[in-house]
Amino acid sequence: MTIYREANAFDLPVFASLDKELFPYSPWSATQYKEEFSTPTRHFVVAVDEEQNILGYAGVFAPGAVEADILTVGVVPEHRGKGIAKALMSLITDWATAQGSTAMMLEVKVDNAAAIGLYQSLGYSTLNVRKDYFGAGLDAQVMRLELS
């Protein structure tokens, strides 16, 4: 059974460790996560199993009545395809909407077909491509979802 909850400070080392595995081209450090956690316009959620092992996580920056920016979405490889990322996206979208956000924005590697497919299924559309966004030769597709 997967349980969803708000992330807490005890999750930070796990986030940093998972980032190295999931996003080796641009991982966040524990210090970066700590800084993001300390800002009230940021919100992080996690998916855990019964033993509180983190299966996935997501974060959003929602400063109010403007567009929100999805900071990160990651799911442990052996738990992909089970709807975890979709549920995490729903949680952060609901939170951003409650903060007054008018749209959601994200950047995803252009070769991440699974993530792009998920975002498209949630109503996101492609705006453009940012060259070298994740590093040399690692382009990002910029996507946006209008919130009602």
C-alpha positions as CSV (number, residue, x, y, z in Angstrom):
1,M,0.0,0.0,0.0
2,T,1.3,3.5,-0.9
3,I,0.8,6.3,1.6
4,Y,1.1,10.0,0.6
5,R,2.2,12.6,3.0
6,E,3.8,16.0,3.3
7,A,7.6,15.7,3.3
8,N,9.5,16.6,6.5
9,A,13.1,17.4,7.5
10,F,13.9,13.7,8.1
11,D,13.2,13.1,4.4
12,L,16.0,15.5,3.2
13,P,18.9,13.0,3.2
14,V,16.8,10.5,1.3
15,F,15.8,13.1,-1.3
16,A,19.5,14.0,-1.8
17,S,20.5,10.4,-2.1
18,L,17.6,9.6,-4.5
19,D,18.4,12.7,-6.6
20,K,21.9,11.3,-7.3
21,E,20.3,8.1,-8.6
22,L,17.4,9.5,-10.4
23,F,18.9,12.8,-11.8
24,P,22.7,12.1,-12.0
25,Y,23.0,15.0,-14.5
26,S,21.7,17.6,-12.1
27,P,21.2,16.3,-8.5
28,W,20.2,18.6,-5.7
29,S,22.3,18.5,-2.5
30,A,20.8,18.1,1.0
31,T,21.7,21.7,1.6
32,Q,19.7,22.8,-1.5
33,Y,16.7,20.7,-0.2
34,K,17.1,22.3,3.2
35,E,16.9,25.8,1.7
36,E,13.9,24.9,-0.3
37,F,12.1,23.3,2.7
38,S,12.7,26.5,4.7
39,T,10.7,28.6,2.3
40,P,6.9,28.8,2.8
41,T,6.2,29.1,-0.9
42,R,7.6,25.6,-1.5
43,H,5.7,22.4,-0.8
44,F,7.1,18.8,-0.9
45,V,5.2,15.6,-0.8
46,V,6.3,12.0,-0.6
47,A,4.9,8.5,-1.4
48,V,6.0,5.9,1.1
49,D,5.3,2.3,1.8
50,E,4.1,0.8,5.1
51,E,7.7,0.9,6.5
52,Q,8.0,4.6,5.5
53,N,10.5,3.9,2.7
54,I,10.3,6.7,0.2
55,L,9.0,5.5,-3.2
56,G,8.7,8.9,-4.8
57,Y,8.6,12.6,-4.1
58,A,7.6,15.9,-5.7
59,G,8.0,19.6,-4.9
60,V,6.5,22.8,-6.1
61,F,7.2,26.5,-5.8
62,A,3.9,28.5,-5.7
63,P,4.4,32.1,-4.8
64,G,0.7,33.0,-5.1
65,A,-1.5,34.4,-7.9
66,V,1.0,33.6,-10.6
67,E,2.2,30.4,-12.2
68,A,3.7,27.7,-10.0
69,D,6.9,25.9,-10.9
70,I,7.3,22.2,-10.3
71,L,10.7,21.8,-8.7
72,T,11.1,18.0,-8.9
73,V,9.2,14.8,-9.4
74,G,10.9,11.5,-8.9
75,V,9.9,7.9,-8.4
76,V,12.2,5.0,-7.5
77,P,12.6,2.9,-10.7
78,E,11.1,-0.3,-9.3
79,H,7.9,1.6,-8.4
80,R,7.4,3.4,-11.7
81,G,4.2,2.7,-13.7
82,K,2.1,2.3,-10.5
83,G,0.5,5.8,-10.6
84,I,2.7,7.3,-7.9
85,A,4.0,10.2,-10.0
86,K,0.4,11.0,-11.1
87,A,-0.8,11.0,-7.5
88,L,2.2,13.2,-6.4
89,M,1.5,15.6,-9.3
90,S,-2.2,15.8,-8.2
91,L,-1.1,16.7,-4.6
92,I,1.2,19.5,-5.6
93,T,-1.2,20.8,-8.2
94,D,-4.0,21.0,-5.5
95,W,-1.6,22.8,-3.1
96,A,-0.5,25.3,-5.8
97,T,-4.2,25.9,-6.7
98,A,-5.0,26.6,-3.0
99,Q,-2.1,29.1,-3.0
100,G,-3.8,31.0,-5.9
101,S,-1.6,29.7,-8.7
102,T,-2.9,30.3,-12.2
103,A,-0.8,27.8,-14.0
104,M,1.8,25.1,-13.5
105,M,5.2,25.0,-15.3
106,L,7.9,22.4,-15.5
107,E,11.0,21.4,-17.4
108,V,11.6,17.8,-18.4
109,K,14.5,16.2,-20.3
110,V,13.4,16.0,-24.0
111,D,14.3,12.2,-24.0
112,N,12.1,11.3,-21.0
113,A,9.2,10.0,-23.0
114,A,7.5,8.4,-20.0
115,A,7.4,11.7,-18.0
116,I,6.3,13.7,-21.0
117,G,3.5,11.2,-21.7
118,L,2.4,11.5,-18.0
119,Y,2.4,15.3,-18.2
120,Q,0.5,15.4,-21.5
121,S,-2.1,13.0,-20.0
122,L,-2.5,15.5,-17.2
123,G,-3.2,18.3,-19.6
124,Y,0.2,19.9,-20.0
125,S,1.2,21.3,-23.3
126,T,4.7,22.0,-24.7
127,L,5.8,25.6,-24.9
128,N,9.3,25.3,-26.2
129,V,12.7,23.6,-25.7
130,R,15.5,25.1,-23.6
131,K,18.9,24.1,-25.0
132,D,21.4,22.7,-22.4
133,Y,19.0,23.3,-19.5
134,F,20.2,20.3,-17.6
135,G,23.8,20.6,-18.8
136,A,25.7,20.5,-22.1
137,G,23.6,18.6,-24.6
138,L,20.8,18.0,-22.1
139,D,17.8,19.9,-23.4
140,A,14.6,20.5,-21.5
141,Q,11.1,20.5,-22.9
142,V,9.1,23.3,-21.1
143,M,5.5,22.4,-20.4
144,R,2.6,24.3,-18.9
145,L,-0.8,23.5,-17.5
146,E,-3.5,26.2,-17.1
147,L,-5.4,26.0,-13.9
148,S,-9.1,26.8,-13.7
